[in-house]
């Protein structure tokens, strides 16, 4: 079973994550950051990765620590659940619209962390969504997941105007690309690399 449970406790937050890569997109998520809960629920639903995520942190200061630490632990859990990555498709590509917003994401389960995020309108990074979540946290969250899961991620906003729609389209595009990348490949049971290791 491709499952994992990871936790992390610091002076700033306490996070526990359980995932099942071969799930149906069921989730139970509570990070004390409502908009982030909404995005993680969408990530679970559209990746078909079951997720149980519980986090408490110093959100009275800022949501930054809680979002960052939750993303780190989620990335670690993804890495553990993937194991040696035998039999996966490795690559995933998705384009997802949400009304006027359109996001495209490419994922490579390469074992080499890299994150590229381009195309957001100027000012998106400063916009406060839901009263808690600044637009800059989108990049920070997804980059933290990518780096700790060993993913190469290229995420492009092709168009968009509404800050909420932009972030949601981006998370859903990442989810769909991730779903494709971690899916079992019926034609190949080995590690999908000429190196023999990812």
C-alpha positions in Angstrom: 0.0 0.0 0.0 1.3 3.4 -0.9 0.6 5.1 2.3 2.5 7.3 4.8 2.1 9.2 8.0 4.4 12.0 9.0 4.5 14.6 11.7 6.5 17.7 12.7 6.4 19.8 15.9 8.3 23.0 16.4 7.8 26.1 18.6 5.7 27.5 15.8 3.4 24.7 14.8 2.4 21.0 15.2 1.4 19.1 12.1 0.3 15.5 11.4 -0.3 14.2 7.8 -1.6 10.8 6.7 -2.0 10.1 3.0 -3.0 7.2 0.7 -1.8 7.6 -2.9 -4.3 5.0 -4.1 -7.4 6.6 -2.5 -10.5 8.3 -3.9 -9.9 11.9 -2.9 -11.4 11.7 0.6 -10.0 14.2 3.1 -10.2 15.4 6.6 -8.3 18.7 6.8 -8.0 21.3 9.6 -5.0 23.6 9.6 -6.7 26.6 11.3 -6.2 28.5 8.0 -9.6 28.3 6.3 -8.6 29.2 2.7 -5.7 26.8 3.0 -8.0 24.1 4.2 -10.1 24.8 1.1 -7.1 24.5 -1.2 -5.8 21.3 0.4 -9.3 19.8 0.2 -9.3 20.5 -3.6 -5.8 19.1 -3.8 -7.0 15.8 -2.3 -10.2 15.7 -4.3 -8.6 16.2 -7.7 -5.4 14.2 -7.1 -7.5 11.3 -5.7 -5.0 11.2 -2.8 -6.7 10.6 0.5 -5.5 13.1 3.0 -5.9 13.6 6.7 -4.1 16.7 7.8 -4.2 18.3 11.3 -2.2 21.4 12.1 -2.1 24.0 14.9 0.2 27.0 14.9 0.9 30.5 15.8 -1.7 32.0 13.4 -2.2 34.9 15.8 1.2 36.0 14.5 0.8 35.0 10.8 -0.4 32.0 8.8 3.1 31.7 7.3 4.5 29.1 9.7 1.5 26.9 9.7 1.1 26.9 5.9 4.9 26.3 5.4 5.2 23.5 8.0 2.0 21.7 6.7 3.4 21.8 3.2 6.8 20.5 4.3 5.1 17.5 6.1 2.8 16.8 3.2 5.8 16.8 0.9 7.6 14.4 3.2 4.6 12.1 3.3 4.4 12.1 -0.5 8.0 11.1 -0.8 7.6 8.3 1.7 4.5 7.0 0.1 6.1 6.9 -3.3 8.9 4.6 -2.1 11.4 3.8 -4.9 8.8 5.1 -7.4 8.7 1.8 -9.3 5.8 1.5 -11.8 4.6 5.1 -11.7 3.9 7.2 -14.8 6.4 9.8 -13.4 5.2 12.7 -15.5 1.9 14.6 -15.3 0.4 17.5 -17.2 -2.9 19.3 -16.6 -4.6 22.6 -17.5 -7.5 23.6 -15.3 -9.9 26.6 -15.8 -11.9 28.3 -13.1 -14.1 30.9 -14.7 -11.7 33.5 -16.1 -8.6 31.9 -14.7 -6.6 29.2 -16.5 -3.6 27.4 -14.9 -1.3 24.8 -16.4 1.0 22.5 -14.4 3.6 20.0 -15.3 5.0 17.5 -12.6 8.0 15.2 -12.8 8.5 12.8 -9.9 12.2 13.2 -10.6 13.7 13.1 -7.2 15.3 16.4 -8.1 13.3 19.2 -6.4 12.7 22.3 -8.6 9.8 24.8 -8.7 9.0 27.4 -11.4 5.9 29.5 -11.0 5.1 32.3 -13.5 2.3 34.3 -14.9 0.4 35.7 -11.9 -0.7 39.4 -12.3 1.3 42.0 -10.3 -0.2 42.4 -6.9 -1.5 38.8 -6.6 1.3 38.1 -4.1 0.0 40.8 -1.8 -3.7 40.0 -2.0 -5.3 38.7 1.2 -7.7 35.9 0.4 -10.3 34.9 3.0 -8.9 37.3 5.5 -5.9 35.1 6.2 -4.1 33.7 3.2 -1.8 36.1 1.2 -1.3 35.3 -2.5 2.4 34.8 -2.0 1.6 31.7 0.1 0.6 29.8 -3.0 4.1 29.7 -4.3 5.6 29.1 -0.9 3.2 26.2 -0.2 3.6 24.4 -3.5 7.3 25.0 -3.6 7.6 23.5 -0.1 5.6 20.4 -1.1 7.7 20.0 -4.3 11.0 20.3 -2.5 10.2 17.8 0.2 8.5 15.4 -2.1 11.3 15.5 -4.7 9.2 16.9 -7.4 10.0 19.1 -10.4 7.0 21.4 -10.8 6.4 24.0 -13.5 3.2 26.0 -12.8 2.0 28.7 -15.1 -1.0 31.0 -14.8 -2.1 31.5 -18.4 -4.7 34.1 -17.5 -6.7 35.2 -14.5 -8.2 38.2 -12.7 -9.9 37.1 -9.5 -7.3 36.2 -6.8 -9.4 33.4 -5.4 -9.9 31.8 -8.8 -6.2 32.1 -9.6 -5.1 30.2 -6.6 -7.8 27.6 -6.8 -7.1 27.0 -10.5 -3.3 26.6 -9.7 -3.9 24.1 -6.8 -6.3 22.1 -9.0 -3.9 22.0 -11.9 -1.2 20.8 -9.6 -3.5 18.2 -8.2 -4.5 16.8 -11.6 -0.8 16.8 -12.8 0.2 15.1 -9.6 -2.5 12.5 -9.9 -1.3 11.5 -13.4 2.4 11.5 -12.3 1.9 9.1 -9.4 -0.5 6.8 -11.0 0.6 3.2 -11.7 1.7 2.6 -15.3 0.2 -0.6 -16.5 2.9 -1.0 -19.1 5.9 -0.6 -16.9 6.6 -1.9 -13.4 10.2 -0.7 -13.1 11.6 2.7 -12.1 10.8 5.1 -15.1 14.3 6.3 -15.6 17.3 5.2 -17.7 19.4 5.7 -14.5 17.3 3.0 -12.8 16.6 5.3 -9.8 14.6 8.4 -9.2 
